[in-house]
Amino acid sequence: MSRTQKNKATEHHLGALKARLAKLRSELLLETSSKGPGSSGTGFEVARSGDGRVALIGFPSVGKSSLLNTLTDTGTWGKGGWAKEGK
């Protein structure tokens, strides 16, 4: 998977591989948890990769930009330079 290019054409293929890996991991966890009480199975973590994408859709003047600025702790560019809003 790491050698596969990431683009629109391979997105479905990579998604299918990730789903298959998740299914196999869950089966592995079920096997280790069914071995009996007191057995400690090894877990797994999924490494973060890439940037997240978020879409804010709504009517004009409902606060989409204000919400985004609050969540990312950013300000706005105005006449006097950068300014934090509401602070």
PDB file of N, CA, C and O in Angstrom:
ATOM      1  N   MET A   1       0.813  -1.185   0.000  1.00  0.00           N
ATOM      2  CA  MET A   1       0.000   0.000   0.000  1.00  0.00           C
ATOM      3  C   MET A   1       0.864   1.259   0.000  1.00  0.00           C
ATOM      4  O   MET A   1       0.483   2.273  -0.585  1.00  0.00           O
ATOM      5  N   SER A   2       2.002   1.199   0.640  1.00  0.00           N
ATOM      6  CA  SER A   2       2.828   2.397   0.728  1.00  0.00           C
ATOM      7  C   SER A   2       3.445   2.757  -0.625  1.00  0.00           C
ATOM      8  O   SER A   2       3.813   3.910  -0.850  1.00  0.00           O
ATOM      9  N   ARG A   3       3.560   1.779  -1.526  1.00  0.00           N
ATOM     10  CA  ARG A   3       4.145   2.061  -2.834  1.00  0.00           C
ATOM     11  C   ARG A   3       3.093   2.445  -3.866  1.00  0.00           C
ATOM     12  O   ARG A   3       3.444   2.832  -4.981  1.00  0.00           O
ATOM     13  N   THR A   4       1.812   2.345  -3.522  1.00  0.00           N
ATOM     14  CA  THR A   4       0.739   2.692  -4.448  1.00  0.00           C
ATOM     15  C   THR A   4       0.550   4.194  -4.475  1.00  0.00           C
ATOM     16  O   THR A   4       0.469   4.834  -3.427  1.00  0.00           O
ATOM     17  N   GLN A   5       0.480   4.760  -5.678  1.00  0.00           N
ATOM     18  CA  GLN A   5       0.238   6.188  -5.800  1.00  0.00           C
ATOM     19  C   GLN A   5      -1.143   6.524  -5.263  1.00  0.00           C
ATOM     20  O   GLN A   5      -2.079   5.736  -5.397  1.00  0.00           O
ATOM     21  N   LYS A   6      -1.264   7.696  -4.656  1.00  0.00           N
ATOM     22  CA  LYS A   6      -2.545   8.123  -4.119  1.00  0.00           C
ATOM     23  C   LYS A   6      -3.161   9.121  -5.076  1.00  0.00           C
ATOM     24  O   LYS A   6      -2.714  10.265  -5.161  1.00  0.00           O
ATOM     25  N   ASN A   7      -4.184   8.694  -5.797  1.00  0.00           N
ATOM     26  CA  ASN A   7      -4.925   9.577  -6.679  1.00  0.00           C
ATOM     27  C   ASN A   7      -6.348   9.039  -6.824  1.00  0.00           C
ATOM     28  O   ASN A   7      -6.712   8.050  -6.187  1.00  0.00           O
ATOM     29  N   LYS A   8      -7.143   9.689  -7.657  1.00  0.00           N
ATOM     30  CA  LYS A   8      -8.542   9.292  -7.800  1.00  0.00           C
ATOM     31  C   LYS A   8      -8.692   7.867  -8.312  1.00  0.00           C
ATOM     32  O   LYS A   8      -9.621   7.160  -7.923  1.00  0.00           O
ATOM     33  N   ALA A   9      -7.796   7.450  -9.171  1.00  0.00           N
ATOM     34  CA  ALA A   9      -7.902   6.119  -9.765  1.00  0.00           C
ATOM     35  C   ALA A   9      -7.609   5.005  -8.764  1.00  0.00           C
ATOM     36  O   ALA A   9      -8.174   3.918  -8.880  1.00  0.00           O
ATOM     37  N   THR A  10      -6.746   5.249  -7.792  1.00  0.00           N
ATOM     38  CA  THR A  10      -6.372   4.201  -6.839  1.00  0.00           C
ATOM     39  C   THR A  10      -7.083   4.335  -5.494  1.00  0.00           C
ATOM     40  O   THR A  10      -6.866   3.523  -4.594  1.00  0.00           O
ATOM     41  N   GLU A  11      -7.928   5.353  -5.354  1.00  0.00           N
ATOM     42  CA  GLU A  11      -8.589   5.600  -4.071  1.00  0.00           C
ATOM     43  C   GLU A  11      -9.465   4.416  -3.651  1.00  0.00           C
ATOM     44  O   GLU A  11      -9.457   4.023  -2.485  1.00  0.00           O
ATOM     45  N   HIS A  12     -10.220   3.847  -4.596  1.00  0.00           N
ATOM     46  CA  HIS A  12     -11.093   2.715  -4.278  1.00  0.00           C
ATOM     47  C   HIS A  12     -10.263   1.491  -3.876  1.00  0.00           C
ATOM     48  O   HIS A  12     -10.605   0.781  -2.931  1.00  0.00           O
ATOM     49  N   HIS A  13      -9.185   1.258  -4.596  1.00  0.00           N
ATOM     50  CA  HIS A  13      -8.315   0.121  -4.290  1.00  0.00           C
ATOM     51  C   HIS A  13      -7.718   0.230  -2.889  1.00  0.00           C
ATOM     52  O   HIS A  13      -7.712  -0.744  -2.136  1.00  0.00           O
ATOM     53  N   LEU A  14      -7.217   1.415  -2.542  1.00  0.00           N
ATOM     54  CA  LEU A  14      -6.634   1.614  -1.212  1.00  0.00           C
ATOM     55  C   LEU A  14      -7.693   1.479  -0.129  1.00  0.00           C
ATOM     56  O   LEU A  14      -7.418   0.925   0.935  1.00  0.00           O
ATOM     57  N   GLY A  15      -8.898   1.976  -0.380  1.00  0.00           N
ATOM     58  CA  GLY A  15      -9.981   1.837   0.586  1.00  0.00           C
ATOM     59  C   GLY A  15     -10.343   0.383   0.826  1.00  0.00           C
ATOM     60  O   GLY A  15     -10.593  -0.021   1.961  1.00  0.00           O
ATOM     61  N   ALA A  16     -10.370  -0.403  -0.242  1.00  0.00           N
ATOM     62  CA  ALA A  16     -10.676  -1.832  -0.108  1.00  0.00           C
ATOM     63  C   ALA A  16      -9.595  -2.546   0.695  1.00  0.00           C
ATOM     64  O   ALA A  16      -9.900  -3.408   1.519  1.00  0.00           O
ATOM     65  N   LEU A  17      -8.333  -2.190   0.459  1.00  0.00           N
ATOM     66  CA  LEU A  17      -7.241  -2.800   1.219  1.00  0.00           C
ATOM     67  C   LEU A  17      -7.321  -2.436   2.699  1.00  0.00           C
ATOM     68  O   LEU A  17      -7.114  -3.286   3.565  1.00  0.00           O
ATOM     69  N   LYS A  18      -7.625  -1.163   2.987  1.00  0.00           N
ATOM     70  CA  LYS A  18      -7.742  -0.742   4.383  1.00  0.00           C
ATOM     71  C   LYS A  18      -8.909  -1.445   5.069  1.00  0.00           C
ATOM     72  O   LYS A  18      -8.806  -1.821   6.236  1.00  0.00           O
ATOM     73  N   ALA A  19     -10.019  -1.625   4.351  1.00  0.00           N
ATOM     74  CA  ALA A  19     -11.174  -2.325   4.930  1.00  0.00           C
ATOM     75  C   ALA A  19     -10.827  -3.781   5.209  1.00  0.00           C
ATOM     76  O   ALA A  19     -11.230  -4.332   6.233  1.00  0.00           O
ATOM     77  N   ARG A  20     -10.081  -4.405   4.303  1.00  0.00           N
ATOM     78  CA  ARG A  20      -9.684  -5.796   4.502  1.00  0.00           C
ATOM     79  C   ARG A  20      -8.758  -5.931   5.719  1.00  0.00           C
ATOM     80  O   ARG A  20      -8.892  -6.863   6.512  1.00  0.00           O
ATOM     81  N   LEU A  21      -7.809  -4.976   5.853  1.00  0.00           N
ATOM     82  CA  LEU A  21      -6.918  -4.995   7.014  1.00  0.00           C
ATOM     83  C   LEU A  21      -7.692  -4.805   8.317  1.00  0.00           C
ATOM     84  O   LEU A  21      -7.409  -5.475   9.311  1.00  0.00           O
ATOM     85  N   ALA A  22      -8.661  -3.900   8.315  1.00  0.00           N
ATOM     86  CA  ALA A  22      -9.464  -3.673   9.516  1.00  0.00           C
ATOM     87  C   ALA A  22     -10.249  -4.924   9.891  1.00  0.00           C
ATOM     88  O   ALA A  22     -10.362  -5.263  11.069  1.00  0.00           O
ATOM     89  N   LYS A  23     -10.789  -5.606   8.890  1.00  0.00           N
ATOM     90  CA  LYS A  23     -11.537  -6.837   9.152  1.00  0.00           C
ATOM     91  C   LYS A  23     -10.621  -7.911   9.756  1.00  0.00           C
ATOM     92  O   LYS A  23     -10.995  -8.580  10.719  1.00  0.00           O
ATOM     93  N   LEU A  24      -9.439  -8.066   9.193  1.00  0.00           N
ATOM     94  CA  LEU A  24      -8.505  -9.066   9.707  1.00  0.00           C
ATOM     95  C   LEU A  24      -8.034  -8.721  11.122  1.00  0.00           C
ATOM     96  O   LEU A  24      -7.855  -9.610  11.955  1.00  0.00           O
ATOM     97  N   ARG A  25      -7.832  -7.420  11.390  1.00  0.00           N
ATOM     98  CA  ARG A  25      -7.429  -7.022  12.738  1.00  0.00           C
ATOM     99  C   ARG A  25      -8.529  -7.307  13.747  1.00  0.00           C
ATOM    100  O   ARG A  25      -8.257  -7.771  14.854  1.00  0.00           O
ATOM    101  N   SER A  26      -9.783  -7.027  13.360  1.00  0.00           N
ATOM    102  CA  SER A  26     -10.879  -7.290  14.296  1.00  0.00           C
ATOM    103  C   SER A  26     -11.022  -8.788  14.557  1.00  0.00           C
ATOM    104  O   SER A  26     -11.318  -9.199  15.679  1.00  0.00           O
ATOM    105  N   GLU A  27     -10.812  -9.600  13.523  1.00  0.00           N
ATOM    106  CA  GLU A  27     -10.839 -11.056  13.725  1.00  0.00           C
ATOM    107  C   GLU A  27      -9.709 -11.496  14.650  1.00  0.00           C
ATOM    108  O   GLU A  27      -9.891 -12.380  15.486  1.00  0.00           O
ATOM    109  N   LEU A  28      -8.554 -10.880  14.495  1.00  0.00           N
ATOM    110  CA  LEU A  28      -7.412 -11.203  15.347  1.00  0.00           C
ATOM    111  C   LEU A  28      -7.721 -10.859  16.798  1.00  0.00           C
ATOM    112  O   LEU A  28      -7.388 -11.622  17.705  1.00  0.00           O
ATOM    113  N   LEU A  29      -8.355  -9.718  17.017  1.00  0.00           N
ATOM    114  CA  LEU A  29      -8.717  -9.331  18.377  1.00  0.00           C
ATOM    115  C   LEU A  29      -9.769 -10.254  18.967  1.00  0.00           C
ATOM    116  O   LEU A  29      -9.730 -10.552  20.161  1.00  0.00           O
ATOM    117  N   LEU A  30     -10.713 -10.713  18.146  1.00  0.00           N
ATOM    118  CA  LEU A  30     -11.725 -11.643  18.639  1.00  0.00           C
ATOM    119  C   LEU A  30     -11.090 -12.970  19.047  1.00  0.00           C
ATOM    120  O   LEU A  30     -11.482 -13.570  20.047  1.00  0.00           O
ATOM    121  N   GLU A  31     -10.109 -13.423  18.269  1.00  0.00           N
ATOM    122  CA  GLU A  31      -9.425 -14.669  18.606  1.00  0.00           C
ATOM    123  C   GLU A  31      -8.663 -14.543  19.913  1.00  0.00           C
ATOM    124  O   GLU A  31      -8.697 -15.454  20.741  1.00  0.00           O
ATOM    125  N   THR A  32      -7.975 -13.425  20.109  1.00  0.00           N
ATOM    126  CA  THR A  32      -7.183 -13.272  21.331  1.00  0.00           C
ATOM    127  C   THR A  32      -8.079 -13.066  22.542  1.00  0.00           C
ATOM    128  O   THR A  32      -7.723 -13.480  23.645  1.00  0.00           O
ATOM    129  N   SER A  33      -9.243 -12.431  22.359  1.00  0.00           N
ATOM    130  CA  SER A  33     -10.121 -12.214  23.503  1.00  0.00           C
ATOM    131  C   SER A  33     -10.891 -13.483  23.860  1.00  0.00           C
ATOM    132  O   SER A  33     -11.367 -13.609  24.989  1.00  0.00           O
ATOM    133  N   SER A  34     -11.027 -14.432  22.918  1.00  0.00           N
ATOM    134  CA  SER A  34     -11.768 -15.650  23.203  1.00  0.00           C
ATOM    135  C   SER A  34     -10.885 -16.751  23.778  1.00  0.00           C
ATOM    136  O   SER A  34     -11.376 -17.848  24.045  1.00  0.00           O
ATOM    137  N   LYS A  35      -9.601 -16.488  23.975  1.00  0.00           N
ATOM    138  CA  LYS A  35      -8.697 -17.502  24.513  1.00  0.00           C
ATOM    139  C   LYS A  35      -8.933 -17.778  25.975  1.00  0.00           C
ATOM    140  O   LYS A  35      -8.533 -18.823  26.486  1.00  0.00           O
ATOM    141  N   GLY A  36      -9.572 -16.863  26.647  1.00  0.00           N
ATOM    142  CA  GLY A  36      -9.866 -17.120  28.048  1.00  0.00           C
ATOM    143  C   GLY A  36      -9.638 -15.892  28.893  1.00  0.00           C
ATOM    144  O   GLY A  36      -9.025 -14.921  28.450  1.00  0.00           O
ATOM    145  N   PRO A  37     -10.138 -15.940  30.123  1.00  0.00           N
ATOM    146  CA  PRO A  37      -9.942 -14.796  31.003  1.00  0.00           C
ATOM    147  C   PRO A  37      -8.490 -14.673  31.433  1.00  0.00           C
ATOM    148  O   PRO A  37      -7.801 -15.670  31.648  1.00  0.00           O
ATOM    149  N   GLY A  38      -8.052 -13.464  31.550  1.00  0.00           N
ATOM    150  CA  GLY A  38      -6.696 -13.230  32.015  1.00  0.00           C
ATOM    151  C   GLY A  38      -5.651 -13.167  30.919  1.00  0.00           C
ATOM    152  O   GLY A  38      -4.509 -12.780  31.166  1.00  0.00           O
ATOM    153  N   SER A  39      -6.042 -13.552  29.691  1.00  0.00           N
ATOM    154  CA  SER A  39      -5.053 -13.467  28.616  1.00  0.00           C
ATOM    155  C   SER A  39      -5.029 -12.047  28.074  1.00  0.00           C
ATOM    156  O   SER A  39      -6.069 -11.448  27.803  1.00  0.00           O
ATOM    157  N   SER A  40      -3.838 -11.531  27.925  1.00  0.00           N
ATOM    158  CA  SER A  40      -3.726 -10.162  27.430  1.00  0.00           C
ATOM    159  C   SER A  40      -3.303 -10.195  25.973  1.00  0.00           C
ATOM    160  O   SER A  40      -2.184 -10.598  25.656  1.00  0.00           O
ATOM    161  N   GLY A  41      -4.199  -9.770  25.080  1.00  0.00           N
ATOM    162  CA  GLY A  41      -3.891  -9.714  23.659  1.00  0.00           C
ATOM    163  C   GLY A  41      -3.172  -8.425  23.316  1.00  0.00           C
ATOM    164  O   GLY A  41      -3.258  -7.434  24.041  1.00  0.00           O
ATOM    165  N   THR A  42      -2.481  -8.454  22.226  1.00  0.00           N
ATOM    166  CA  THR A  42      -1.802  -7.247  21.790  1.00  0.00           C
ATOM    167  C   THR A  42      -2.748  -6.438  20.926  1.00  0.00           C
ATOM    168  O   THR A  42      -3.442  -6.990  20.072  1.00  0.00           O
ATOM    169  N   GLY A  43      -2.776  -5.142  21.142  1.00  0.00           N
ATOM    170  CA  GLY A  43      -3.633  -4.254  20.371  1.00  0.00           C
ATOM    171  C   GLY A  43      -2.902  -3.712  19.168  1.00  0.00           C
ATOM    172  O   GLY A  43      -1.797  -4.144  18.838  1.00  0.00           O
ATOM    173  N   PHE A  44      -3.526  -2.774  18.532  1.00  0.00           N
ATOM    174  CA  PHE A  44      -2.907  -2.142  17.382  1.00  0.00           C
ATOM    175  C   PHE A  44      -3.347  -0.692  17.320  1.00  0.00           C
ATOM    176  O   PHE A  44      -4.370  -0.312  17.889  1.00  0.00           O
ATOM    177  N   GLU A  45      -2.572   0.098  16.633  1.00  0.00           N
ATOM    178  CA  GLU A  45      -2.888   1.502  16.425  1.00  0.00           C
ATOM    179  C   GLU A  45      -2.758   1.810  14.947  1.00  0.00           C
ATOM    180  O   GLU A  45      -1.912   1.240  14.257  1.00  0.00           O
ATOM    181  N   VAL A  46      -3.589   2.703  14.468  1.00  0.00           N
ATOM    182  CA  VAL A  46      -3.518   3.139  13.086  1.00  0.00           C
ATOM    183  C   VAL A  46      -2.782   4.470  13.069  1.00  0.00           C
ATOM    184  O   VAL A  46      -3.205   5.430  13.714  1.00  0.00           O
ATOM    185  N   ALA A  47      -1.699   4.525  12.343  1.00  0.00           N
ATOM    186  CA  ALA A  47      -0.909   5.753  12.279  1.00  0.00           C
ATOM    187  C   ALA A  47      -1.651   6.811  11.474  1.00  0.00           C
ATOM    188  O   ALA A  47      -2.265   6.509  10.451  1.00  0.00           O
ATOM    189  N   ARG A  48      -1.589   8.043  11.941  1.00  0.00           N
ATOM    190  CA  ARG A  48      -2.203   9.145  11.204  1.00  0.00           C
ATOM    191  C   ARG A  48      -1.352   9.462   9.992  1.00  0.00           C
ATOM    192  O   ARG A  48      -0.123   9.457  10.054  1.00  0.00           O
ATOM    193  N   SER A  49      -2.026   9.736   8.897  1.00  0.00           N
ATOM    194  CA  SER A  49      -1.290  10.107   7.691  1.00  0.00           C
ATOM    195  C   SER A  49      -2.112  11.115   6.904  1.00  0.00           C
ATOM    196  O   SER A  49      -3.334  11.001   6.820  1.00  0.00           O
ATOM    197  N   GLY A  50      -1.445  12.090   6.336  1.00  0.00           N
ATOM    198  CA  GLY A  50      -2.107  13.070   5.487  1.00  0.00           C
ATOM    199  C   GLY A  50      -2.808  14.159   6.274  1.00  0.00           C
ATOM    200  O   GLY A  50      -2.720  14.224   7.500  1.00  0.00           O
ATOM    201  N   ASP A  51      -3.494  14.998   5.552  1.00  0.00           N
ATOM    202  CA  ASP A  51      -4.239  16.098   6.136  1.00  0.00           C
ATOM    203  C   ASP A  51      -5.726  15.753   6.145  1.00  0.00           C
ATOM    204  O   ASP A  51      -6.226  15.058   5.260  1.00  0.00           O
ATOM    205  N   GLY A  52      -6.409  16.248   7.151  1.00  0.00           N
ATOM    206  CA  GLY A  52      -7.851  16.057   7.199  1.00  0.00           C
ATOM    207  C   GLY A  52      -8.557  17.121   6.382  1.00  0.00           C
ATOM    208  O   GLY A  52      -8.058  18.236   6.229  1.00  0.00           O
ATOM    209  N   ARG A  53      -9.714  16.770   5.861  1.00  0.00           N
ATOM    210  CA  ARG A  53     -10.504  17.725   5.086  1.00  0.00           C
ATOM    211  C   ARG A  53     -11.884  17.837   5.706  1.00  0.00           C
ATOM    212  O   ARG A  53     -12.504  16.845   6.090  1.00  0.00           O
ATOM    213  N   VAL A  54     -12.345  19.077   5.792  1.00  0.00           N
ATOM    214  CA  VAL A  54     -13.650  19.346   6.373  1.00  0.00           C
ATOM    215  C   VAL A  54     -14.387  20.303   5.453  1.00  0.00           C
ATOM    216  O   VAL A  54     -13.788  21.233   4.914  1.00  0.00           O
ATOM    217  N   ALA A  55     -15.681  20.083   5.269  1.00  0.00           N
ATOM    218  CA  ALA A  55     -16.506  20.990   4.468  1.00  0.00           C
ATOM    219  C   ALA A  55     -17.571  21.588   5.372  1.00  0.00           C
ATOM    220  O   ALA A  55     -18.310  20.865   6.039  1.00  0.00           O
ATOM    221  N   LEU A  56     -17.643  22.895   5.391  1.00  0.00           N
ATOM    222  CA  LEU A  56     -18.685  23.595   6.137  1.00  0.00           C
ATOM    223  C   LEU A  56     -19.676  24.165   5.135  1.00  0.00           C
ATOM    224  O   LEU A  56     -19.340  25.049   4.348  1.00  0.00           O
ATOM    225  N   ILE A  57     -20.890  23.655   5.172  1.00  0.00           N
ATOM    226  CA  ILE A  57     -21.910  24.077   4.222  1.00  0.00           C
ATOM    227  C   ILE A  57     -23.041  24.727   5.001  1.00  0.00           C
ATOM    228  O   ILE A  57     -23.496  24.189   6.010  1.00  0.00           O
ATOM    229  N   GLY A  58     -23.491  25.872   4.536  1.00  0.00           N
ATOM    230  CA  GLY A  58     -24.592  26.543   5.205  1.00  0.00           C
ATOM    231  C   GLY A  58     -24.930  27.857   4.538  1.00  0.00           C
ATOM    232  O   GLY A  58     -24.267  28.281   3.591  1.00  0.00           O
ATOM    233  N   PHE A  59     -25.959  28.490   5.039  1.00  0.00           N
ATOM    234  CA  PHE A  59     -26.401  29.761   4.503  1.00  0.00           C
ATOM    235  C   PHE A  59     -25.375  30.845   4.813  1.00  0.00           C
ATOM    236  O   PHE A  59     -24.550  30.685   5.713  1.00  0.00           O
ATOM    237  N   PRO A  60     -25.425  31.950   4.066  1.00  0.00           N
ATOM    238  CA  PRO A  60     -24.518  33.064   4.349  1.00  0.00           C
ATOM    239  C   PRO A  60     -24.777  33.659   5.730  1.00  0.00           C
ATOM    240  O   PRO A  60     -25.910  33.665   6.213  1.00  0.00           O
ATOM    241  N   SER A  61     -23.735  34.147   6.346  1.00  0.00           N
ATOM    242  CA  SER A  61     -23.807  34.858   7.628  1.00  0.00           C
ATOM    243  C   SER A  61     -24.378  34.013   8.767  1.00  0.00           C
ATOM    244  O   SER A  61     -25.159  34.508   9.580  1.00  0.00           O
ATOM    245  N   VAL A  62     -23.990  32.748   8.823  1.00  0.00           N
ATOM    246  CA  VAL A  62     -24.424  31.912   9.945  1.00  0.00           C
ATOM    247  C   VAL A  62     -23.269  31.546  10.865  1.00  0.00           C
ATOM    248  O   VAL A  62     -23.473  30.866  11.871  1.00  0.00           O
ATOM    249  N   GLY A  63     -22.036  31.996  10.530  1.00  0.00           N
ATOM    250  CA  GLY A  63     -20.913  31.788  11.435  1.00  0.00           C
ATOM    251  C   GLY A  63     -19.954  30.689  11.047  1.00  0.00           C
ATOM    252  O   GLY A  63     -19.223  30.191  11.903  1.00  0.00           O
ATOM    253  N   LYS A  64     -19.929  30.288   9.780  1.00  0.00           N
ATOM    254  CA  LYS A  64     -18.996  29.233   9.356  1.00  0.00           C
ATOM    255  C   LYS A  64     -17.548  29.662   9.564  1.00  0.00           C
ATOM    256  O   LYS A  64     -16.744  28.896  10.094  1.00  0.00           O
ATOM    257  N   SER A  65     -17.218  30.864   9.155  1.00  0.00           N
ATOM    258  CA  SER A  65     -15.839  31.352   9.313  1.00  0.00           C
ATOM    259  C   SER A  65     -15.489  31.550  10.780  1.00  0.00           C
ATOM    260  O   SER A  65     -14.367  31.261  11.196  1.00  0.00           O
ATOM    261  N   SER A  66     -16.430  32.035  11.554  1.00  0.00           N
ATOM    262  CA  SER A  66     -16.177  32.231  12.983  1.00  0.00           C
ATOM    263  C   SER A  66     -15.925  30.890  13.670  1.00  0.00           C
ATOM    264  O   SER A  66     -15.043  30.784  14.523  1.00  0.00           O
ATOM    265  N   LEU A  67     -16.689  29.878  13.304  1.00  0.00           N
ATOM    266  CA  LEU A  67     -16.487  28.544  13.868  1.00  0.00           C
ATOM    267  C   LEU A  67     -15.116  28.007  13.492  1.00  0.00           C
ATOM    268  O   LEU A  67     -14.401  27.473  14.340  1.00  0.00           O
ATOM    269  N   LEU A  68     -14.748  28.145  12.227  1.00  0.00           N
ATOM    270  CA  LEU A  68     -13.446  27.660  11.776  1.00  0.00           C
ATOM    271  C   LEU A  68     -12.312  28.400  12.468  1.00  0.00           C
ATOM    272  O   LEU A  68     -11.323  27.782  12.861  1.00  0.00           O
ATOM    273  N   ASN A  69     -12.442  29.721  12.625  1.00  0.00           N
ATOM    274  CA  ASN A  69     -11.410  30.509  13.306  1.00  0.00           C
ATOM    275  C   ASN A  69     -11.301  30.113  14.774  1.00  0.00           C
ATOM    276  O   ASN A  69     -10.199  30.073  15.321  1.00  0.00           O
ATOM    277  N   THR A  70     -12.425  29.821  15.415  1.00  0.00           N
ATOM    278  CA  THR A  70     -12.399  29.413  16.821  1.00  0.00           C
ATOM    279  C   THR A  70     -11.762  28.031  16.981  1.00  0.00           C
ATOM    280  O   THR A  70     -10.966  27.812  17.894  1.00  0.00           O
ATOM    281  N   LEU A  71     -12.110  27.115  16.103  1.00  0.00           N
ATOM    282  CA  LEU A  71     -11.567  25.759  16.200  1.00  0.00           C
ATOM    283  C   LEU A  71     -10.074  25.709  15.915  1.00  0.00           C
ATOM    284  O   LEU A  71      -9.346  24.938  16.541  1.00  0.00           O
ATOM    285  N   THR A  72      -9.614  26.525  14.977  1.00  0.00           N
ATOM    286  CA  THR A  72      -8.200  26.499  14.616  1.00  0.00           C
ATOM    287  C   THR A  72      -7.387  27.551  15.348  1.00  0.00           C
ATOM    288  O   THR A  72      -6.171  27.634  15.170  1.00  0.00           O
ATOM    289  N   ASP A  73      -8.047  28.357  16.171  1.00  0.00           N
ATOM    290  CA  ASP A  73      -7.407  29.411  16.958  1.00  0.00           C
ATOM    291  C   ASP A  73      -6.614  30.364  16.062  1.00  0.00           C
ATOM    292  O   ASP A  73      -5.457  30.685  16.334  1.00  0.00           O
ATOM    293  N   THR A  74      -7.268  30.804  14.993  1.00  0.00           N
ATOM    294  CA  THR A  74      -6.643  31.748  14.080  1.00  0.00           C
ATOM    295  C   THR A  74      -7.409  33.059  14.089  1.00  0.00           C
ATOM    296  O   THR A  74      -8.512  33.141  14.629  1.00  0.00           O
ATOM    297  N   GLY A  75      -6.831  34.060  13.502  1.00  0.00           N
ATOM    298  CA  GLY A  75      -7.457  35.378  13.438  1.00  0.00           C
ATOM    299  C   GLY A  75      -7.768  35.754  12.012  1.00  0.00           C
ATOM    300  O   GLY A  75      -7.834  34.897  11.131  1.00  0.00           O
ATOM    301  N   THR A  76      -7.960  37.047  11.785  1.00  0.00           N
ATOM    302  CA  THR A  76      -8.255  37.540  10.454  1.00  0.00           C
ATOM    303  C   THR A  76      -7.253  38.623  10.078  1.00  0.00           C
ATOM    304  O   THR A  76      -6.624  39.235  10.942  1.00  0.00           O
ATOM    305  N   TRP A  77      -7.118  38.843   8.805  1.00  0.00           N
ATOM    306  CA  TRP A  77      -6.233  39.870   8.300  1.00  0.00           C
ATOM    307  C   TRP A  77      -7.065  41.127   8.080  1.00  0.00           C
ATOM    308  O   TRP A  77      -7.999  41.127   7.278  1.00  0.00           O
ATOM    309  N   GLY A  78      -6.729  42.183   8.783  1.00  0.00           N
ATOM    310  CA  GLY A  78      -7.477  43.430   8.668  1.00  0.00           C
ATOM    311  C   GLY A  78      -6.568  44.589   8.333  1.00  0.00           C
ATOM    312  O   GLY A  78      -5.438  44.395   7.887  1.00  0.00           O
ATOM    313  N   LYS A  79      -7.066  45.802   8.550  1.00  0.00           N
ATOM    314  CA  LYS A  79      -6.293  47.014   8.236  1.00  0.00           C
ATOM    315  C   LYS A  79      -5.028  47.108   9.071  1.00  0.00           C
ATOM    316  O   LYS A  79      -3.987  47.541   8.575  1.00  0.00           O
ATOM    317  N   GLY A  80      -5.106  46.709  10.327  1.00  0.00           N
ATOM    318  CA  GLY A  80      -3.957  46.824  11.212  1.00  0.00           C
ATOM    319  C   GLY A  80      -3.093  45.586  11.272  1.00  0.00           C
ATOM    320  O   GLY A  80      -2.226  45.503  12.142  1.00  0.00           O
ATOM    321  N   GLY A  81      -3.282  44.625  10.400  1.00  0.00           N
ATOM    322  CA  GLY A  81      -2.518  43.367  10.423  1.00  0.00           C
ATOM    323  C   GLY A  81      -3.371  42.249  10.984  1.00  0.00           C
ATOM    324  O   GLY A  81      -4.599  42.304  10.931  1.00  0.00           O
ATOM    325  N   TRP A  82      -2.720  41.242  11.517  1.00  0.00           N
ATOM    326  CA  TRP A  82      -3.442  40.099  12.077  1.00  0.00           C
ATOM    327  C   TRP A  82      -4.130  40.502  13.362  1.00  0.00           C
ATOM    328  O   TRP A  82      -3.554  41.197  14.199  1.00  0.00           O
ATOM    329  N   ALA A  83      -5.366  40.059  13.513  1.00  0.00           N
ATOM    330  CA  ALA A  83      -6.120  40.377  14.724  1.00  0.00           C
ATOM    331  C   ALA A  83      -6.876  39.133  15.157  1.00  0.00           C
ATOM    332  O   ALA A  83      -7.504  38.455  14.343  1.00  0.00           O
ATOM    333  N   LYS A  84      -6.810  38.849  16.426  1.00  0.00           N
ATOM    334  CA  LYS A  84      -7.595  37.748  16.979  1.00  0.00           C
ATOM    335  C   LYS A  84      -9.011  38.242  17.200  1.00  0.00           C
ATOM    336  O   LYS A  84      -9.216  39.307  17.781  1.00  0.00           O
ATOM    337  N   GLU A  85      -9.985  37.477  16.740  1.00  0.00           N
ATOM    338  CA  GLU A  85     -11.356  37.888  16.935  1.00  0.00           C
ATOM    339  C   GLU A  85     -11.865  37.388  18.268  1.00  0.00           C
ATOM    340  O   GLU A  85     -11.615  36.244  18.647  1.00  0.00           O
ATOM    341  N   GLY A  86     -12.564  38.227  18.966  1.00  0.00           N
ATOM    342  CA  GLY A  86     -13.194  37.834  20.222  1.00  0.00           C
ATOM    343  C   GLY A  86     -12.240  37.675  21.383  1.00  0.00           C
ATOM    344  O   GLY A  86     -12.637  37.143  22.420  1.00  0.00           O
ATOM    345  N   LYS A  87     -11.018  38.106  21.256  1.00  0.00           N
ATOM    346  CA  LYS A  87     -10.065  37.919  22.355  1.00  0.00           C
ATOM    347  C   LYS A  87      -9.422  39.230  22.703  1.00  0.00           C
ATOM    348  O   LYS A  87      -8.587  39.287  23.605  1.00  0.00           O
TER     349      LYS A  87
END
